[in-house]
Amino acid sequence: MTTTNEQDAILQKTLELCQTILDQGEVQMMRRDIDTFLADDGARTQYRLVVEKSEALQQKQQQAVPLSQKEIEDFEKERQALIDNPVARAFLDAQKGFQQVQQSVLQYVTKTIELGRVPAPEDFASCEPGCSCGH
């Protein structure tokens, strides 16, 4: 059982890690890309429409309703237009970047708890098939 002092120390180190992440130039750029996207009504609308269309097509597939070639082509055209939009593309890349940061932090914390020590790179290289660590 952890004491209040131990919990305070863990919280303090967690806050330091959070600040270190925020101080990284790449993270700051990703944050700017997200803010730029959020300020762009056209890009947000374009993104929302692609997400809605994707969800509608997935729902049809789950209900075993066949998709027409036109539906597929229309979706692919809209998706490609979204990817070709530099503001939307930067947003999508930033989302992916933040997911990678989150996954990396979670992997290291999880592996630390599993091993009872700070993991070394080789601790990840020996993962078994099906491991969710991404290595």
ROSE-4610 file (N, C-alpha, C; in Angstrom, 1 decimal, always signed):
// ROSE-4610
residu = [M/M/M/T/T/T/T/T/T/T/T/T/N/N/N/E/E/E/Q/Q/Q/D/D/D/A/A/A/I/I/I/L/L/L/Q/Q/Q/K/K/K/T/T/T/L/L/L/E/E/E/L/L/L/C/C/C/Q/Q/Q/T/T/T/I/I/I/L/L/L/D/D/D/Q/Q/Q/G/G/G/E/E/E/V/V/V/Q/Q/Q/M/M/M/M/M/M/R/R/R/R/R/R/D/D/D/I/I/I/D/D/D/T/T/T/F/F/F/L/L/L/A/A/A/D/D/D/D/D/D/G/G/G/A/A/A/R/R/R/T/T/T/Q/Q/Q/Y/Y/Y/R/R/R/L/L/L/V/V/V/V/V/V/E/E/E/K/K/K/S/S/S/E/E/E/A/A/A/L/L/L/Q/Q/Q/Q/Q/Q/K/K/K/Q/Q/Q/Q/Q/Q/Q/Q/Q/A/A/A/V/V/V/P/P/P/L/L/L/S/S/S/Q/Q/Q/K/K/K/E/E/E/I/I/I/E/E/E/D/D/D/F/F/F/E/E/E/K/K/K/E/E/E/R/R/R/Q/Q/Q/A/A/A/L/L/L/I/I/I/D/D/D/N/N/N/P/P/P/V/V/V/A/A/A/R/R/R/A/A/A/F/F/F/L/L/L/D/D/D/A/A/A/Q/Q/Q/K/K/K/G/G/G/F/F/F/Q/Q/Q/Q/Q/Q/V/V/V/Q/Q/Q/Q/Q/Q/S/S/S/V/V/V/L/L/L/Q/Q/Q/Y/Y/Y/V/V/V/T/T/T/K/K/K/T/T/T/I/I/I/E/E/E/L/L/L/G/G/G/R/R/R/V/V/V/P/P/P/A/A/A/P/P/P/E/E/E/D/D/D/F/F/F/A/A/A/S/S/S/C/C/C/E/E/E/P/P/P/G/G/G/C/C/C/S/S/S/C/C/C/G/G/G/H/H/H]
num = [1/1/1/2/2/2/3/3/3/4/4/4/5/5/5/6/6/6/7/7/7/8/8/8/9/9/9/10/10/10/11/11/11/12/12/12/13/13/13/14/14/14/15/15/15/16/16/16/17/17/17/18/18/18/19/19/19/20/20/20/21/21/21/22/22/22/23/23/23/24/24/24/25/25/25/26/26/26/27/27/27/28/28/28/29/29/29/30/30/30/31/31/31/32/32/32/33/33/33/34/34/34/35/35/35/36/36/36/37/37/37/38/38/38/39/39/39/40/40/40/41/41/41/42/42/42/43/43/43/44/44/44/45/45/45/46/46/46/47/47/47/48/48/48/49/49/49/50/50/50/51/51/51/52/52/52/53/53/53/54/54/54/55/55/55/56/56/56/57/57/57/58/58/58/59/59/59/60/60/60/61/61/61/62/62/62/63/63/63/64/64/64/65/65/65/66/66/66/67/67/67/68/68/68/69/69/69/70/70/70/71/71/71/72/72/72/73/73/73/74/74/74/75/75/75/76/76/76/77/77/77/78/78/78/79/79/79/80/80/80/81/81/81/82/82/82/83/83/83/84/84/84/85/85/85/86/86/86/87/87/87/88/88/88/89/89/89/90/90/90/91/91/91/92/92/92/93/93/93/94/94/94/95/95/95/96/96/96/97/97/97/98/98/98/99/99/99/100/100/100/101/101/101/102/102/102/103/103/103/104/104/104/105/105/105/106/106/106/107/107/107/108/108/108/109/109/109/110/110/110/111/111/111/112/112/112/113/113/113/114/114/114/115/115/115/116/116/116/117/117/117/118/118/118/119/119/119/120/120/120/121/121/121/122/122/122/123/123/123/124/124/124/125/125/125/126/126/126/127/127/127/128/128/128/129/129/129/130/130/130/131/131/131/132/132/132/133/133/133/134/134/134/135/135/135]
x = [+0.8/+0.0/+0.9/+0.5/+1.4/+0.9/+1.9/+1.6/+1.3/+0.8/+0.5/+1.7/+2.9/+4.1/+4.6/+4.4/+4.7/+3.8/+2.5/+1.6/+1.9/+2.3/+2.7/+3.9/+4.9/+6.1/+5.8/+4.9/+4.5/+3.8/+2.9/+2.2/+3.2/+4.1/+5.1/+5.9/+6.4/+7.1/+6.2/+5.0/+4.1/+3.9/+3.7/+3.6/+4.9/+6.0/+7.3/+7.3/+6.9/+6.8/+5.9/+4.7/+3.8/+4.4/+5.1/+5.7/+6.8/+7.6/+8.6/+8.0/+6.9/+6.2/+5.8/+5.2/+4.7/+5.8/+7.0/+8.2/+8.8/+8.5/+9.1/+8.6/+9.5/+9.1/+8.1/+8.3/+7.4/+5.9/+5.8/+4.5/+3.9/+4.7/+4.2/+3.7/+4.4/+4.0/+2.7/+2.5/+1.3/+0.1/+0.4/-0.7/-1.1/-0.1/-0.5/-1.3/-0.9/-1.7/-3.1/-3.3/-4.7/-5.4/-4.8/-5.5/-5.8/-4.9/-5.2/-6.4/-6.5/-7.6/-8.9/-8.9/-10.1/-10.6/-9.7/-10.1/-10.6/-10.4/-10.8/-12.1/-13.2/-14.5/-14.7/-14.0/-14.1/-13.5/-12.3/-11.6/-12.4/-12.9/-13.6/-14.9/-15.6/-16.8/-16.4/-15.4/-14.9/-14.6/-13.9/-13.5/-14.8/-15.7/-16.9/-17.7/-17.8/-18.6/-18.0/-16.6/-15.9/-16.2/-16.1/-16.3/-17.7/-18.7/-20.1/-20.3/-19.8/-20.0/-19.3/-18.1/-17.4/-18.3/-18.8/-19.6/-20.9/-21.5/-22.7/-22.4/-21.2/-20.8/-20.5/-19.8/-19.5/-20.8/-21.8/-23.0/-23.7/-23.7/-24.3/-23.6/-22.3/-21.6/-21.9/-22.0/-22.3/-23.7/-24.6/-26.0/-26.0/-24.9/-24.8/-25.5/-25.6/-26.1/-25.0/-25.1/-24.0/-23.8/-22.5/-22.2/-22.1/-22.7/-22.6/-21.2/-20.8/-19.5/-19.5/-20.6/-20.7/-20.5/-21.1/-20.9/-19.4/-18.8/-17.4/-16.5/-16.8/-16.0/-16.2/-17.5/-17.8/-17.0/-17.1/-16.4/-14.9/-14.3/-12.9/-12.5/-13.3/-13.1/-13.1/-14.1/-14.1/-13.0/-12.6/-11.5/-10.2/-10.0/-8.8/-8.7/-9.9/-9.9/-9.6/-10.0/-9.6/-8.1/-7.6/-6.1/-5.3/-5.9/-5.2/-5.3/-6.2/-6.3/-5.2/-4.2/-3.1/-3.4/-4.5/-4.9/-5.4/-6.2/-6.8/-5.7/-4.8/-3.7/-2.8/-2.5/-1.6/-2.4/-3.7/-4.5/-4.4/-4.6/-4.6/-3.2/-2.2/-0.8/-0.5/-1.1/-0.9/-1.6/-2.8/-3.6/-2.8/-2.2/-1.4/-0.2/+0.5/+1.6/+1.3/+0.2/-0.2/-0.5/-1.1/-1.4/-0.1/+0.9/+2.2/+2.9/+2.8/+3.3/+2.6/+1.3/+0.5/+0.9/+1.0/+1.3/+2.7/+3.6/+5.0/+5.1/+4.4/+4.5/+3.8/+2.7/+1.9/+2.8/+3.5/+4.3/+5.4/+6.1/+7.2/+6.7/+5.6/+5.0/+4.6/+3.9/+3.4/+4.6/+5.6/+6.8/+7.5/+7.6/+8.2/+7.5/+6.2/+5.4/+5.6/+5.6/+5.8/+7.1/+8.2/+9.6/+10.0/+9.4/+9.9/+11.2/+11.4/+12.6/+12.3/+13.2/+13.0/+13.5/+12.6/+13.0/+14.1/+14.8/+15.8/+15.3/+15.9/+15.3/+15.2/+16.1/+16.0/+14.8/+14.3/+13.1/+11.9/+11.9/+10.8/+11.1/+12.3/+12.7/+12.3/+12.1/+11.9/+10.4/+9.5/+8.1/+7.6/+6.6/+6.1/+5.1/+4.8/+3.8/+2.4/+1.8/+0.5/+0.6/+1.9/+2.1/+1.6/+1.0/+0.5/+1.4/+2.7/+3.6/+4.1/+3.9/+4.2/+5.6/+6.4/+7.8/+7.8]
y = [-1.2/+0.0/+1.2/+2.2/+3.4/+4.4/+5.2/+6.3/+7.5/+8.5/+9.8/+10.4/+10.3/+10.8/+10.2/+8.8/+8.1/+8.5/+8.7/+9.1/+10.5/+11.4/+12.8/+12.7/+11.9/+11.8/+11.3/+10.3/+9.8/+10.8/+11.6/+12.6/+13.7/+14.1/+15.1/+14.7/+13.4/+12.9/+12.8/+12.5/+12.4/+13.8/+14.8/+16.2/+16.6/+16.2/+16.6/+15.9/+14.7/+14.0/+14.7/+15.1/+15.9/+17.2/+17.9/+19.1/+18.8/+17.8/+17.4/+17.1/+16.4/+16.1/+17.4/+18.3/+19.6/+20.4/+20.3/+21.1/+20.7/+19.5/+19.0/+19.8/+20.2/+21.0/+20.3/+19.0/+18.3/+18.3/+18.1/+18.2/+19.5/+20.6/+21.9/+22.1/+21.6/+21.7/+20.9/+19.8/+19.0/+19.7/+20.4/+21.1/+22.3/+23.0/+24.1/+23.6/+22.4/+21.9/+21.6/+21.1/+20.8/+22.1/+23.1/+24.4/+25.0/+24.9/+25.5/+24.8/+23.4/+22.7/+23.1/+23.2/+23.6/+25.0/+25.8/+27.2/+27.3/+26.2/+26.2/+25.5/+26.2/+25.7/+24.7/+25.1/+24.2/+22.9/+22.9/+21.6/+20.8/+21.4/+20.6/+20.0/+20.8/+20.3/+19.1/+19.3/+18.3/+17.0/+17.1/+16.0/+15.3/+16.1/+15.6/+14.8/+15.3/+14.6/+13.3/+13.3/+12.0/+11.0/+11.4/+10.5/+10.0/+10.9/+10.4/+9.4/+9.7/+8.8/+7.5/+7.5/+6.3/+5.4/+6.1/+5.4/+4.8/+5.6/+5.1/+3.8/+3.9/+2.7/+1.5/+1.8/+0.7/+0.0/+0.9/+0.4/-0.5/-0.1/-0.9/-2.2/-2.2/-3.4/-4.4/-3.8/-4.6/-5.2/-4.6/-5.1/-6.0/-6.3/-7.1/-6.5/-5.2/-4.5/-4.2/-4.7/-4.5/-3.0/-2.6/-1.2/-1.1/+0.0/+0.1/+0.7/+0.5/+1.0/+2.5/+3.1/+4.6/+5.1/+4.4/+4.8/+4.7/+3.6/+3.4/+4.5/+4.8/+5.8/+7.2/+7.5/+8.8/+9.0/+7.9/+8.0/+8.2/+7.4/+7.5/+8.9/+9.4/+10.8/+11.8/+11.7/+12.7/+12.5/+11.2/+10.9/+11.5/+11.3/+11.8/+13.3/+13.9/+15.4/+15.9/+15.1/+15.5/+15.3/+14.3/+14.0/+15.1/+15.5/+16.5/+17.9/+18.1/+19.4/+19.5/+20.5/+20.6/+20.8/+21.5/+21.7/+20.4/+19.7/+18.5/+17.4/+17.4/+16.4/+16.6/+17.8/+18.1/+17.7/+17.9/+17.5/+16.0/+15.3/+13.8/+13.3/+13.9/+13.6/+13.9/+15.0/+15.3/+14.3/+14.0/+12.9/+11.7/+11.2/+10.0/+10.2/+11.4/+11.6/+11.6/+12.2/+12.1/+10.7/+9.9/+8.5/+7.8/+8.1/+7.4/+7.8/+9.1/+9.5/+8.8/+8.8/+8.1/+6.6/+6.0/+4.6/+4.3/+5.1/+5.0/+5.1/+6.1/+6.4/+5.2/+4.8/+3.6/+2.4/+2.1/+0.9/+0.9/+2.1/+2.1/+2.0/+2.6/+2.5/+1.1/+0.5/-0.9/-1.8/-1.7/-2.6/-2.4/-1.1/-0.9/-1.6/-1.5/-2.2/-3.7/-4.3/-5.7/-6.2/-5.4/-5.9/-5.5/-4.5/-4.0/-3.1/-2.6/-1.8/-1.0/+0.0/+0.8/-0.1/-0.3/-1.2/-0.6/-1.5/-1.2/-1.5/-1.0/-1.2/-2.7/-3.5/-5.0/-5.6/-5.0/-5.5/-5.5/-4.6/-4.5/-5.4/-5.6/-6.4/-7.9/-8.4/-9.8/-10.1/-9.2/-9.4/-10.6/-11.3/-12.4/-12.0/-12.9/-12.6/-12.3/-11.3/-10.9/-9.8/-9.5/-8.5/-7.1/-6.3/-5.1/-3.9/-4.2/-3.1/-2.4/-3.1/-2.4/-2.7/-3.5/-3.8/-5.1]
z = [+0.0/+0.0/+0.0/-0.8/-0.9/+0.1/+0.6/+1.5/+0.7/+1.5/+0.8/+0.3/+0.9/+0.4/-0.9/-0.9/-2.2/-3.3/-3.0/-4.0/-4.5/-3.6/-3.9/-4.8/-4.5/-5.3/-6.7/-6.8/-8.1/-8.9/-8.3/-8.9/-9.4/-8.6/-9.0/-10.2/-10.2/-11.4/-12.6/-12.4/-13.5/-14.1/-13.3/-13.7/-14.5/-14.0/-14.7/-16.0/-16.1/-17.4/-18.4/-17.9/-18.7/-19.2/-18.4/-18.8/-19.8/-19.6/-20.6/-21.9/-21.9/-23.2/-23.9/-23.1/-23.7/-24.2/-23.6/-24.0/-25.3/-25.8/-27.0/-28.2/-29.0/-30.2/-31.1/-31.3/-32.1/-31.6/-30.3/-29.6/-29.7/-29.6/-29.8/-31.2/-32.2/-33.6/-33.8/-33.2/-33.3/-32.7/-31.6/-30.9/-31.8/-32.4/-33.3/-34.5/-35.0/-36.2/-35.8/-34.6/-34.1/-33.9/-33.3/-33.1/-34.5/-35.4/-36.8/-37.4/-37.3/-37.8/-37.1/-35.8/-35.0/-35.4/-35.8/-36.2/-37.7/-38.4/-39.8/-40.0/-40.2/-40.3/-41.5/-42.6/-43.8/-43.6/-43.0/-42.7/-41.7/-40.7/-39.7/-40.3/-41.2/-41.8/-42.7/-43.5/-44.4/-43.6/-42.5/-41.7/-41.1/-40.6/-40.0/-41.0/-42.3/-43.3/-43.7/-43.8/-44.1/-43.0/-41.7/-40.6/-40.6/-40.8/-40.9/-42.0/-43.2/-44.3/-44.0/-43.4/-43.1/-42.1/-41.1/-40.1/-40.8/-41.7/-42.4/-43.2/-43.9/-44.7/-43.9/-42.8/-41.8/-41.3/-41.0/-40.4/-41.5/-42.7/-43.8/-43.9/-43.8/-43.9/-42.8/-41.6/-40.4/-40.5/-41.2/-41.4/-42.7/-43.2/-44.4/-45.7/-45.7/-46.8/-47.8/-49.0/-50.0/-50.3/-50.4/-50.8/-52.3/-52.9/-54.3/-54.7/-55.9/-56.3/-56.3/-56.6/-56.5/-55.1/-54.1/-52.7/-52.3/-52.7/-52.4/-53.1/-54.3/-55.1/-54.5/-54.2/-53.6/-52.2/-51.4/-50.1/-50.4/-51.2/-51.5/-52.0/-52.9/-53.4/-52.3/-51.4/-50.3/-49.3/-49.1/-48.2/-48.7/-50.0/-50.7/-50.6/-50.8/-50.8/-49.3/-48.3/-47.0/-46.8/-47.2/-47.1/-47.9/-49.0/-49.8/-49.2/-48.3/-47.6/-46.6/-46.8/-45.9/-44.4/-44.1/-42.7/-42.1/-42.8/-42.4/-42.3/-43.2/-43.2/-42.0/-41.7/-40.6/-39.3/-39.2/-38.1/-37.9/-39.0/-39.0/-38.5/-39.1/-38.7/-37.2/-36.7/-35.3/-34.4/-34.8/-34.0/-33.9/-35.0/-35.1/-34.2/-34.2/-33.4/-31.9/-31.5/-30.1/-29.7/-30.5/-30.2/-30.0/-30.8/-30.7/-29.3/-29.0/-27.7/-26.5/-26.6/-25.5/-25.4/-26.6/-26.6/-26.1/-26.4/-25.9/-24.4/-23.9/-22.4/-21.7/-22.2/-21.6/-21.7/-22.8/-22.9/-21.9/-21.7/-20.7/-19.3/-19.0/-17.6/-17.4/-18.3/-18.1/-18.0/-18.8/-18.8/-17.5/-17.0/-15.7/-14.6/-14.6/-13.5/-13.6/-14.9/-15.1/-14.6/-14.9/-14.7/-13.2/-12.7/-11.4/-11.5/-12.7/-13.0/-14.3/-14.5/-15.7/-16.9/-17.9/-19.0/-19.9/-20.5/-21.5/-22.8/-23.9/-25.3/-25.6/-25.1/-25.4/-24.7/-23.6/-23.0/-23.9/-24.9/-25.8/-27.1/-27.4/-28.6/-28.4/-27.2/-27.0/-26.8/-27.2/-27.0/-27.8/-27.2/-27.8/-28.9/-29.8/-30.9/-30.2/-30.7/-30.1/-29.1/-28.7/-27.7/-28.2/-27.4/-27.9/-27.8/-27.5/-27.3/-28.6/-29.7/-31.0/-31.4/-30.7/-31.2/-31.9]
